[in-house]
Amino acid sequence: MDTKKYDFYLASPFFNEMQVERMETVLSLLRINGYSVFAPYENSVVENQNLQNPEYRARIFTKNIEAIRASRMVLAITNDKDMGTLFEAGYAYGLGIPVVYFAEDLNGPFNLMLSESGVGVYTDWAKFMKAAQTGCFTYKAEVIPE
């Protein structure tokens, strides 16, 4: 019996307008295609005024860790190489949760460690959209190790 609550945990930076727009587009695509998605952007946004509060930080951290554990897959948007996104992907991989990477507008080669840890690597929007529509997230873009 599958006890997972979410199809995807969406790991993504959301610190500027372009990151938010990309993340919201991916989130919409997944939901339009019937996937349940936990997005920290919606569920556990860190408020800067509370960062000095250890209980607050622990609560946000725990909520995200629990959501990763409750997800069938992690989708990591790796544009801008956000450390939190990379941590979430690595944590999921360590738990045996499949990780899919999306790196639209990749400027340079895709990282070897990420490529090898992912069941799928997408650098092209059209191929990623097809994966969302078919449910097959195993495509690997041509990867040139950094």
DSSP file (Angstrom, degrees, kcal/mol; ACC not computed):
  #  RESIDUE AA STRUCTURE BP1 BP2  ACC     N-H-->O    O-->H-N    N-H-->O    O-->H-N    TCO  KAPPA ALPHA  PHI   PSI    X-CA   Y-CA   Z-CA
    1    1 A M              0   0    0      0, 0.0     2,-0.6     0, 0.0     0, 0.0   0.000 360.0 360.0 360.0 131.2    0.0    0.0    0.0
    2    2 A D        -     0   0    0      1,-0.1     0, 0.0     2,-0.1     0, 0.0  -0.670 360.0-179.7 -81.2 120.3    1.3    3.4   -1.0
    3    3 A T        +     0   0    0     -2,-0.6     2,-0.2     2,-0.0    -1,-0.1   0.280  38.8 123.6-103.0  10.1    1.5    5.7    2.0
    4    4 A K        -     0   0    0      1,-0.1    67,-0.2     3,-0.0    66,-0.1  -0.530  45.2-162.4 -76.8 136.8    2.8    8.7    0.1
    5    5 A K  S    S+     0   0    0     65,-1.4     2,-0.3    -2,-0.2    66,-0.2   0.788  71.5  41.9 -86.7 -31.7    0.8   11.9    0.4
    6    6 A Y  E     -a   71   0A   0     64,-2.5    66,-2.0    61,-0.2    31,-0.2  -0.877  59.0-149.8-121.0 148.1    2.3   13.8   -2.6
    7    7 A D  E    S+     0   0A   0     29,-1.7    66,-1.3    -2,-0.3     2,-0.4   0.876  89.3  18.1 -74.8 -41.1    3.3   12.8   -6.1
    8    8 A F  E     -ab  73  37A   0     28,-2.2    30,-2.6    64,-0.2     2,-0.5  -0.977  54.4-153.5-134.9 144.7    6.0   15.5   -6.0
    9    9 A Y  E     -ab  74  38A   0     64,-1.7    66,-2.6    -2,-0.4     2,-0.9  -0.987  29.9-143.4-103.9 122.4    8.0   17.7   -3.6
   10   10 A L  E     -a   75   0A   0     28,-2.8     2,-0.6    -2,-0.5    31,-0.3  -0.782  15.7-169.2 -96.1 101.9    8.9   20.7   -5.7
   11   11 A A  E     +a   76   0A   0     64,-2.5    66,-2.9    -2,-0.9    74,-0.1  -0.805  28.6 137.5 -90.7 121.0   12.4   21.9   -4.7
   12   12 A S        -     0   0    0     -2,-0.6     2,-0.2    64,-0.2    66,-0.1  -0.981  54.2-108.8-162.8 144.5   13.0   25.3   -6.2
   13   13 A P        +     0   0    0      0, 0.0    10,-0.2     0, 0.0    66,-0.1  -0.533  28.8 176.7 -72.1 148.9   14.5   28.7   -5.5
   14   14 A F        +     0   0    0     -2,-0.2     3,-0.0     8,-0.1    -2,-0.0  -0.253  39.6 116.8-146.6  51.7   11.9   31.5   -5.2
   15   15 A F  S    S+     0   0    0      1,-0.0     2,-0.3     0, 0.0     3,-0.0   0.485  74.9  29.8-104.2  -6.0   14.0   34.5   -4.2
   16   16 A N  S  > S-     0   0    0      1,-0.1     4,-2.4    -3,-0.0     5,-0.2  -0.931  89.6 -97.2-145.2 172.1   13.4   36.7   -7.3
   17   17 A E  H  > S+     0   0    0     -2,-0.3     4,-2.5     1,-0.2     5,-0.2   0.870 119.9  50.4 -61.0 -41.2   10.7   37.3   -9.8
   18   18 A M  H  > S+     0   0    0      2,-0.2     4,-2.3     1,-0.2    -1,-0.2   0.902 111.3  48.5 -66.2 -40.5   12.2   35.0  -12.5
   19   19 A Q  H  > S+     0   0    0      2,-0.2     4,-2.6     1,-0.2    -2,-0.2   0.914 112.7  48.3 -64.5 -42.8   12.6   32.1  -10.1
   20   20 A V  H  X S+     0   0    0     -4,-2.4     4,-2.9     2,-0.2     5,-0.2   0.922 111.5  49.9 -63.7 -44.0    9.0   32.5   -8.8
   21   21 A E  H  X S+     0   0    0     -4,-2.5     4,-2.1    -5,-0.2    -2,-0.2   0.923 112.8  46.3 -62.1 -44.4    7.7   32.6  -12.3
   22   22 A R  H  X S+     0   0    0     -4,-2.3     4,-2.4     2,-0.2     5,-0.2   0.940 114.6  47.5 -62.1 -47.4    9.6   29.5  -13.4
   23   23 A M  H  X S+     0   0    0     -4,-2.6     4,-2.7     1,-0.2    -2,-0.2   0.907 112.0  49.3 -63.1 -42.8    8.5   27.6  -10.2
   24   24 A E  H  X S+     0   0    0     -4,-2.9     4,-2.5     2,-0.2    -1,-0.2   0.870 110.1  51.8 -65.7 -36.0    4.9   28.6  -10.6
   25   25 A T  H  X S+     0   0    0     -4,-2.1     4,-2.3    -5,-0.2    -2,-0.2   0.931 112.8  44.4 -64.5 -46.2    4.9   27.5  -14.3
   26   26 A V  H  X S+     0   0    0     -4,-2.4     4,-2.4     2,-0.2    -2,-0.2   0.921 113.4  51.4 -63.8 -44.3    6.3   24.1  -13.3
   27   27 A L  H  X S+     0   0    0     -4,-2.7     4,-2.4     1,-0.2    -2,-0.2   0.916 111.0  48.0 -59.1 -45.3    3.8   23.8  -10.4
   28   28 A S  H  X S+     0   0    0     -4,-2.5     4,-2.9     2,-0.2     5,-0.2   0.913 109.9  52.5 -62.3 -43.6    0.9   24.7  -12.7
   29   29 A L  H  X S+     0   0    0     -4,-2.3     4,-1.3     1,-0.2    -2,-0.2   0.925 111.0  46.9 -59.5 -45.5    2.0   22.2  -15.3
   30   30 A L  H  <>S+     0   0    0     -4,-2.4     5,-2.2     1,-0.2     3,-0.2   0.939 115.2  45.1 -62.7 -46.4    2.2   19.4  -12.7
   31   31 A R  H ><5S+     0   0    0     -4,-2.4     3,-2.0     1,-0.2    -2,-0.2   0.883 107.8  56.6 -68.3 -37.8   -1.2   20.2  -11.2
   32   32 A I  H 3<5S+     0   0    0     -4,-2.9    -1,-0.2     1,-0.3    -2,-0.2   0.843 106.5  52.8 -59.8 -31.5   -2.9   20.5  -14.6
   33   33 A N  T 3<5S-     0   0    0     -4,-1.3    -1,-0.3    -3,-0.2    -2,-0.2   0.243 127.6 -99.6 -91.7  13.2   -1.7   17.0  -15.3
   34   34 A G  T < 5S+     0   0    0     -3,-2.0     2,-0.3     1,-0.3    -3,-0.2   0.562  73.0 141.8  90.4   9.7   -3.2   15.7  -12.1
   35   35 A Y      < -     0   0    0     -5,-2.2     2,-0.5    -6,-0.2    -1,-0.3  -0.634  47.9-133.2 -87.5 142.0   -0.2   15.5   -9.7
   36   36 A S        -     0   0    0     -2,-0.3   -28,-2.2     2,-0.0   -29,-1.7  -0.814  32.3-169.5 -89.1 132.7   -0.4   16.4   -6.1
   37   37 A V  E     -b    8   0A   0     -2,-0.5     2,-0.6   -30,-0.2   -28,-0.2  -0.980  24.0-152.8-133.3 131.7    2.5   18.7   -5.2
   38   38 A F  E     -b    9   0A   0    -30,-2.6   -28,-2.8    -2,-0.4     3,-0.1  -0.918  21.5-175.6 -96.3 122.3    4.0   20.0   -2.0
   39   39 A A    >>  -     0   0    0     -2,-0.6     4,-1.9   -30,-0.2     3,-1.8  -0.971  24.3-151.9-120.8 116.4    5.7   23.3   -2.7
   40   40 A P  H 3> S+     0   0    0      0, 0.0     4,-2.8     0, 0.0    -1,-0.1   0.833  96.9  68.8 -53.2 -31.6    7.6   25.0    0.1
   41   41 A Y  H 34 S+     0   0    0    -31,-0.3     4,-0.2     1,-0.2    -3,-0.0   0.844 112.0  30.1 -55.2 -35.3    6.8   28.3   -1.6
   42   42 A E  H <4 S+     0   0    0     -3,-1.8    -1,-0.2     2,-0.1     3,-0.1   0.736 131.4  33.6 -93.4 -27.3    3.1   27.7   -0.7
   43   43 A N  H  < S+     0   0    0     -4,-1.9    -2,-0.2     1,-0.1    -1,-0.1   0.675 127.6  15.9-110.7 -20.9    3.6   25.8    2.5
   44   44 A S     <  +     0   0    0     -4,-2.8     2,-0.2    -5,-0.3    -3,-0.1  -0.170  65.9 171.5-155.3  51.9    6.6   26.9    4.4
   45   45 A V        -     0   0    0     -4,-0.2     2,-0.5     1,-0.1    -4,-0.1  -0.465  35.3-123.9 -67.0 132.7    8.0   30.2    3.2
   46   46 A V        -     0   0    0     -2,-0.2     2,-0.6    14,-0.0    -1,-0.1  -0.679  18.1-147.6 -81.0 124.1   10.7   31.5    5.5
   47   47 A E    >   -     0   0    0     -2,-0.5     3,-2.5     1,-0.1     4,-0.4  -0.841   8.8-141.3 -94.4 120.4    9.9   35.0    6.8
   48   48 A N  G >  S+     0   0    0     -2,-0.6     3,-1.3     1,-0.3     4,-0.3   0.800  98.3  61.6 -53.3 -34.7   13.2   37.0    7.2
   49   49 A Q  G 3  S+     0   0    0      1,-0.3    -1,-0.3     2,-0.1     3,-0.2   0.698 106.6  47.2 -67.7 -16.5   12.0   38.6   10.4
   50   50 A N  G X  S+     0   0    0     -3,-2.5     3,-2.0     1,-0.1     7,-0.3   0.417  79.9  99.9-102.1   0.0   11.7   35.2   12.1
   51   51 A L  T <  S+     0   0    0     -3,-1.3    -1,-0.1    -4,-0.4    -2,-0.1   0.751  77.9  57.9 -62.2 -24.2   15.1   33.8   11.0
   52   52 A Q  T 3  S+     0   0    0     -4,-0.3    -1,-0.3    -3,-0.2    -2,-0.1   0.559  85.7  92.7 -81.9  -6.9   16.7   34.5   14.3
   53   53 A N    <>  -     0   0    0     -3,-2.0     4,-2.2     1,-0.2     5,-0.2  -0.787  62.5-161.1 -90.7 109.7   14.1   32.3   16.1
   54   54 A P  H  > S+     0   0    0      0, 0.0     4,-2.4     0, 0.0     5,-0.2   0.846  90.3  53.1 -61.5 -34.8   15.5   28.7   16.4
   55   55 A E  H  > S+     0   0    0      2,-0.2     4,-2.1     1,-0.2     5,-0.1   0.898 109.1  49.7 -67.1 -39.0   12.0   27.2   17.0
   56   56 A Y  H  > S+     0   0    0      2,-0.2     4,-2.2    -6,-0.2     5,-0.2   0.945 112.2  47.0 -63.3 -48.7   10.7   28.9   13.8
   57   57 A R  H  X S+     0   0    0     -4,-2.2     4,-2.6    -7,-0.3    -2,-0.2   0.905 112.4  50.2 -60.5 -42.8   13.6   27.6   11.7
   58   58 A A  H  X S+     0   0    0     -4,-2.4     4,-2.7     1,-0.2    -1,-0.2   0.881 109.0  52.1 -64.3 -38.3   13.3   24.1   13.1
   59   59 A R  H  X S+     0   0    0     -4,-2.1     4,-2.3     2,-0.2    -2,-0.2   0.921 112.1  44.8 -65.1 -44.5    9.6   24.1   12.4
   60   60 A I  H  X S+     0   0    0     -4,-2.2     4,-2.2     2,-0.2     5,-0.2   0.936 114.9  48.9 -64.4 -46.7   10.1   25.1    8.7
   61   61 A F  H  X S+     0   0    0     -4,-2.6     4,-2.5     1,-0.2    -2,-0.2   0.939 113.1  46.5 -58.1 -49.8   13.0   22.6    8.3
   62   62 A T  H  X S+     0   0    0     -4,-2.7     4,-2.7     1,-0.2     5,-0.2   0.892 109.7  54.0 -62.5 -41.6   10.9   19.7    9.9
   63   63 A K  H  X S+     0   0    0     -4,-2.3     4,-1.8    -5,-0.2    -1,-0.2   0.915 112.1  44.4 -60.0 -43.1    7.9   20.5    7.7
   64   64 A N  H  X S+     0   0    0     -4,-2.2     4,-2.3     2,-0.2    -2,-0.2   0.909 112.5  51.0 -69.9 -41.4    9.9   20.3    4.5
   65   65 A I  H  X S+     0   0    0     -4,-2.5     4,-2.3     1,-0.2    -2,-0.2   0.922 111.1  49.0 -60.7 -44.2   11.8   17.2    5.6
   66   66 A E  H  X S+     0   0    0     -4,-2.7     4,-1.4     1,-0.2    -1,-0.2   0.875 110.2  51.5 -63.1 -37.3    8.4   15.5    6.4
   67   67 A A  H  < S+     0   0    0     -4,-1.8    -1,-0.2    -5,-0.2    -2,-0.2   0.877 108.1  51.3 -69.4 -37.2    7.0   16.6    3.0
   68   68 A I  H >< S+     0   0    0     -4,-2.3     3,-1.8     1,-0.2    -2,-0.2   0.953 110.8  48.6 -61.4 -47.7   10.0   15.1    1.2
   69   69 A R  H 3< S+     0   0    0     -4,-2.3    -1,-0.2     1,-0.3    -2,-0.2   0.791 109.6  53.5 -62.0 -27.8    9.5   11.8    3.0
   70   70 A A  T 3< S+     0   0    0     -4,-1.4   -64,-2.5    -5,-0.2   -65,-1.4   0.285  95.9  91.9 -90.6  10.1    5.8   11.9    2.1
   71   71 A S  E <   -a    6   0A   0     -3,-1.8   -64,-0.2   -66,-0.2   -63,-0.1  -0.830  65.8-147.9-111.8 145.1    6.5   12.4   -1.6
   72   72 A R  E    S+     0   0A   0    -66,-2.0     2,-0.3    -2,-0.3   -64,-0.2   0.841  87.0   5.2 -72.6 -34.8    6.9    9.8   -4.4
   73   73 A M  E     -a    8   0A   0    -66,-1.3   -64,-1.7   -67,-0.2     2,-0.5  -0.960  65.0-133.8-144.8 159.3    9.4   12.0   -6.2
   74   74 A V  E     -ac   9  99A   0     24,-2.4    26,-2.9    -2,-0.3     2,-0.6  -0.981  13.4-158.9-115.0 130.7   11.3   15.2   -5.8
   75   75 A L  E     -ac  10 100A   0    -66,-2.6   -64,-2.5    -2,-0.5     2,-0.6  -0.952  12.5-165.3-107.2 118.0   11.4   17.6   -8.7
   76   76 A A  E     -ac  11 101A   0     24,-3.0    26,-2.5    -2,-0.6     2,-0.8  -0.914  13.0-154.6-111.1 118.2   14.4   19.9   -8.3
   77   77 A I  E     - c   0 102A   0    -66,-2.9     5,-0.3    -2,-0.6    26,-0.2  -0.817  14.9-174.4 -87.7 112.7   14.6   23.1  -10.4
   78   78 A T    >   +     0   0    0     24,-2.0     3,-2.1    -2,-0.8    25,-0.2   0.373  34.8 127.3 -99.3   5.6   18.4   23.7  -10.4
   79   79 A N  G >  S+     0   0    0     23,-0.5     3,-0.6     1,-0.3    26,-0.1  -0.382  82.9  16.3 -56.5 140.5   18.6   27.0  -12.2
   80   80 A D  G 3  S-     0   0    0      1,-0.2    -1,-0.3    23,-0.0    -2,-0.1   0.439 109.4-109.0  72.1   1.4   20.7   29.4  -10.1
   81   81 A K  G <   -     0   0    0     -3,-2.1     2,-0.3     1,-0.2    -1,-0.2   0.872  42.3-161.7  45.6  54.2   22.1   26.4   -8.0
   82   82 A D    <>  -     0   0    0     -3,-0.6     4,-2.1    -5,-0.3     5,-0.2  -0.496  15.1-140.4 -67.0 128.2   20.2   27.2   -4.9
   83   83 A M  H  > S+     0   0    0     -2,-0.3     4,-2.4     1,-0.2     5,-0.2   0.858 100.3  53.2 -61.7 -38.1   21.8   25.4   -1.9
   84   84 A G  H  > S+     0   0    0      2,-0.2     4,-2.5     1,-0.2    -1,-0.2   0.913 109.1  49.1 -64.4 -42.4   18.4   24.6   -0.3
   85   85 A T  H  > S+     0   0    0      1,-0.2     4,-2.2     2,-0.2    -2,-0.2   0.915 111.9  48.7 -61.9 -44.1   17.2   23.0   -3.5
   86   86 A L  H  X S+     0   0    0     -4,-2.1     4,-2.4     2,-0.2    -2,-0.2   0.881 110.7  50.9 -65.9 -38.3   20.4   20.9   -3.8
   87   87 A F  H  X S+     0   0    0     -4,-2.4     4,-2.9     2,-0.2     5,-0.2   0.945 109.7  50.2 -61.3 -47.7   20.1   19.8   -0.2
   88   88 A E  H  X S+     0   0    0     -4,-2.5     4,-2.3     1,-0.2    -2,-0.2   0.896 111.9  47.7 -59.8 -41.7   16.5   18.7   -0.7
   89   89 A A  H  X S+     0   0    0     -4,-2.2     4,-2.5     2,-0.2    -1,-0.2   0.928 113.8  46.8 -65.0 -44.9   17.4   16.7   -3.8
   90   90 A G  H  X S+     0   0    0     -4,-2.4     4,-2.3     2,-0.2    -2,-0.2   0.882 111.2  51.6 -65.0 -38.7   20.4   15.1   -2.0
   91   91 A Y  H  X S+     0   0    0     -4,-2.9     4,-1.3     2,-0.2    -1,-0.2   0.931 111.1  47.9 -62.7 -45.8   18.3   14.3    1.0
   92   92 A A  H >X>S+     0   0    0     -4,-2.3     5,-2.6    -5,-0.2     3,-0.6   0.929 110.6  51.2 -61.4 -45.4   15.7   12.6   -1.2
   93   93 A Y  H ><5S+     0   0    0     -4,-2.5     3,-1.4     1,-0.3    -1,-0.2   0.915 106.9  54.3 -58.7 -42.9   18.3   10.6   -3.1
   94   94 A G  H 3<5S+     0   0    0     -4,-2.3    -1,-0.3     1,-0.3    -2,-0.2   0.786 108.5  49.4 -62.0 -27.6   19.7    9.4    0.2
   95   95 A L  H <<5S-     0   0    0     -4,-1.3    -1,-0.3    -3,-0.6    -2,-0.2   0.504 120.4-108.8 -87.3  -5.3   16.3    8.1    1.2
   96   96 A G  T <<5S+     0   0    0     -3,-1.4    -3,-0.2    -4,-0.6    -2,-0.1   0.658  71.0 144.0  84.0  16.1   15.8    6.3   -2.1
   97   97 A I      < -     0   0    0     -5,-2.6    -1,-0.3    -6,-0.2   -24,-0.1  -0.790  56.8-111.0 -88.1 125.6   13.2    8.8   -3.3
   98   98 A P        -     0   0    0      0, 0.0   -24,-2.4     0, 0.0     2,-0.4  -0.253  31.6-152.2 -59.2 141.0   13.6    9.3   -7.1
   99   99 A V  E     -c   74   0A   0     18,-0.5    20,-2.7   -26,-0.2    21,-1.0  -0.958   9.4-166.5-119.1 133.6   14.8   12.8   -8.1
  100  100 A V  E     -cd  75 120A   0    -26,-2.9   -24,-3.0    -2,-0.4     2,-0.4  -0.970  12.6-151.2-115.7 133.2   14.0   14.6  -11.4
  101  101 A Y  E     -cd  76 121A   0     19,-2.6    21,-2.7    -2,-0.4     2,-0.4  -0.860  10.0-170.0-108.0 140.2   16.0   17.6  -12.3
  102  102 A F  E     +cd  77 122A   0    -26,-2.5   -24,-2.0    -2,-0.4   -23,-0.5  -0.989  10.4 169.7-127.7 121.3   14.8   20.5  -14.4
  103  103 A A    >   -     0   0    0     19,-3.2     3,-0.8    -2,-0.4     2,-0.1  -0.633  10.9-175.0-133.3  74.0   17.4   23.1  -15.6
  104  104 A E  T 3  S+     0   0    0      1,-0.2     3,-0.1    -2,-0.2    20,-0.1  -0.412  73.6  17.5 -67.6 145.0   15.8   25.4  -18.1
  105  105 A D  T 3  S-     0   0    0     18,-0.6    -1,-0.2     1,-0.2     2,-0.2   0.872  85.6-170.5  60.0  38.7   18.2   27.9  -19.7
  106  106 A L    <   -     0   0    0     -3,-0.8     2,-0.9    17,-0.3    -1,-0.2  -0.448  12.5-155.8 -63.6 125.1   21.2   25.9  -18.5
  107  107 A N        -     0   0    0     -2,-0.2    -1,-0.1    -3,-0.1    -3,-0.0  -0.774  66.3 -12.8-104.3  86.5   24.4   27.9  -19.1
  108  108 A G  S    S-     0   0    0     -2,-0.9    36,-0.1     2,-0.0    38,-0.1  -0.664 107.1 -22.6 115.9-174.4   27.0   25.3  -19.3
  109  109 A P        -     0   0    0      0, 0.0     2,-0.3     0, 0.0    -2,-0.1  -0.285  62.6-111.1 -72.9 154.7   27.2   21.6  -18.5
  110  110 A F        -     0   0    0     32,-0.2    36,-0.2     1,-0.1    34,-0.1  -0.679  45.2 -96.1 -83.6 139.2   24.9   19.8  -16.1
  111  111 A N     >  -     0   0    0     -2,-0.3     4,-2.6    34,-0.2     5,-0.2  -0.281  23.9-138.9 -61.0 133.1   26.6   18.6  -12.9
  112  112 A L  H  > S+     0   0    0      1,-0.2     4,-2.7     2,-0.2     5,-0.2   0.900 100.4  51.9 -58.8 -46.6   27.7   15.0  -13.0
  113  113 A M  H  > S+     0   0    0      1,-0.2     4,-1.2     2,-0.2    -1,-0.2   0.893 113.1  44.8 -63.0 -40.0   26.7   14.2   -9.4
  114  114 A L  H  > S+     0   0    0      2,-0.2     4,-1.2     1,-0.2     3,-0.3   0.939 112.6  51.6 -68.2 -45.6   23.2   15.6   -9.9
  115  115 A S  H >< S+     0   0    0     -4,-2.6     3,-0.6     1,-0.2    -2,-0.2   0.916 111.5  46.6 -57.2 -44.9   22.9   13.8  -13.3
  116  116 A E  H 3< S+     0   0    0     -4,-2.7    -1,-0.2     1,-0.2    -2,-0.2   0.755 112.4  50.5 -71.9 -23.7   23.9   10.5  -11.8
  117  117 A S  H 3< S+     0   0    0     -4,-1.2   -18,-0.5    -3,-0.3     2,-0.3   0.606  98.9  83.6 -88.1 -11.5   21.5   10.9   -8.8
  118  118 A G    <<  -     0   0    0     -4,-1.2   -18,-0.2    -3,-0.6     3,-0.1  -0.685  63.0-153.0 -97.4 145.2   18.5   11.7  -10.9
  119  119 A V  S    S+     0   0    0    -20,-2.7     2,-0.3    -2,-0.3   -19,-0.2   0.681  91.7  20.4 -79.7 -19.1   16.1    9.4  -12.7
  120  120 A G  E     -d  100   0A   0    -21,-1.0   -19,-2.6     2,-0.0     2,-0.4  -0.996  61.1-166.2-149.4 146.2   15.5   12.2  -15.1
  121  121 A V  E     -de 101 140A   0     18,-2.8    20,-1.9    -2,-0.3     2,-0.5  -0.977  12.9-174.7-134.7 119.6   17.3   15.4  -16.3
  122  122 A Y  E     +d  102   0A   0    -21,-2.7   -19,-3.2    -2,-0.4     3,-0.1  -0.961  23.1 159.4-120.5 128.2   15.4   17.9  -18.3
  123  123 A T        +     0   0    0     -2,-0.5   -18,-0.6   -21,-0.2     2,-0.4   0.276  66.2  73.6-120.4   4.1   16.9   21.1  -19.9
  124  124 A D     >  -     0   0    0      1,-0.1     4,-2.1   -20,-0.1     5,-0.2  -0.980  68.3-148.5-126.1 125.5   14.2   21.5  -22.4
  125  125 A W  H  > S+     0   0    0     -2,-0.4     4,-2.9     1,-0.2     5,-0.2   0.893  97.9  54.0 -60.1 -43.0   10.7   22.8  -21.6
  126  126 A A  H  > S+     0   0    0      1,-0.2     4,-2.0     2,-0.2    -1,-0.2   0.903 110.4  46.1 -62.3 -41.7    9.0   20.8  -24.3
  127  127 A K  H  > S+     0   0    0      2,-0.2     4,-1.9     1,-0.2    -1,-0.2   0.881 113.4  49.5 -68.7 -37.2   10.5   17.5  -23.2
  128  128 A F  H  X S+     0   0    0     -4,-2.1     4,-2.3     2,-0.2    -2,-0.2   0.916 109.5  51.7 -66.7 -41.3    9.6   18.3  -19.6
  129  129 A M  H  X S+     0   0    0     -4,-2.9     4,-1.9     1,-0.2    -2,-0.2   0.896 108.9  51.0 -62.0 -39.8    6.1   19.1  -20.5
  130  130 A K  H  X S+     0   0    0     -4,-2.0     4,-2.2     2,-0.2     6,-0.3   0.899 108.1  52.6 -64.5 -39.5    5.8   15.8  -22.4
  131  131 A A  H  X>S+     0   0    0     -4,-1.9     4,-2.6     1,-0.2     5,-0.6   0.919 108.7  49.9 -61.6 -43.3    7.0   14.0  -19.3
  132  132 A A  H  <5S+     0   0    0     -4,-2.3    -1,-0.2     1,-0.2    -2,-0.2   0.868 112.8  47.4 -63.6 -35.7    4.4   15.7  -17.2
  133  133 A Q  H  <5S+     0   0    0     -4,-1.9    -1,-0.2    -5,-0.2    -2,-0.2   0.833 121.6  34.2 -75.0 -32.8    1.7   14.7  -19.6
  134  134 A T  H  <5S-     0   0    0     -4,-2.2    -2,-0.2     2,-0.2    -3,-0.2   0.654  99.1-127.1 -97.9 -17.8    2.8   11.0  -19.9
  135  135 A G  T  <5S+     0   0    0     -4,-2.6     2,-0.7    -5,-0.2    -3,-0.2   0.572  71.1 123.6  80.5   8.6    4.0   10.4  -16.4
  136  136 A C      < +     0   0    0     -5,-0.6     3,-0.3    -6,-0.3    -1,-0.2  -0.886  28.6 168.9-106.6 104.8    7.4    9.2  -17.7
  137  137 A F        +     0   0    0     -2,-0.7    -1,-0.1     1,-0.2    -6,-0.0  -0.150  44.7 103.5-107.4  36.9   10.1   11.2  -16.1
  138  138 A T        +     0   0    0    -18,-0.1    -1,-0.2   -38,-0.1     2,-0.1   0.336  41.7 122.6-105.5   8.0   13.1    9.1  -17.1
  139  139 A Y        -     0   0    0     -3,-0.3   -18,-2.8   -12,-0.1     2,-0.5  -0.460  45.1-157.9 -68.5 139.5   14.6   11.2  -19.9
  140  140 A K  B     -e  121   0A   0    -20,-0.3   -18,-0.2    -2,-0.1     3,-0.1  -0.963  10.6-139.1-122.1 115.5   18.2   12.3  -19.4
  141  141 A A        -     0   0    0    -20,-1.9     2,-0.3    -2,-0.5   -19,-0.1  -0.220  46.2 -76.8 -60.2 158.1   19.4   15.3  -21.4
  142  142 A E        -     0   0    0      1,-0.1     2,-0.5     2,-0.0   -32,-0.2  -0.448  58.9-155.1 -59.1 124.0   22.8   15.0  -22.8
  143  143 A V        -     0   0    0     -2,-0.3   -32,-0.1    -3,-0.1    -1,-0.1  -0.907  19.2-171.5-114.1 127.7   25.0   15.6  -19.8
  144  144 A I        -     0   0    0     -2,-0.5   -32,-0.1   -36,-0.1    -2,-0.0  -0.964  33.8-120.7-113.9 112.6   28.6   16.9  -20.0
  145  145 A P              0   0    0      0, 0.0   -34,-0.2     0, 0.0   -35,-0.0  -0.167 360.0 360.0 -56.5 142.2   30.1   16.6  -16.5
  146  146 A E              0   0    0    -36,-0.2   -35,-0.1   -37,-0.1    -2,-0.0   0.459 360.0 360.0 -74.0 360.0   31.3   19.8  -14.9
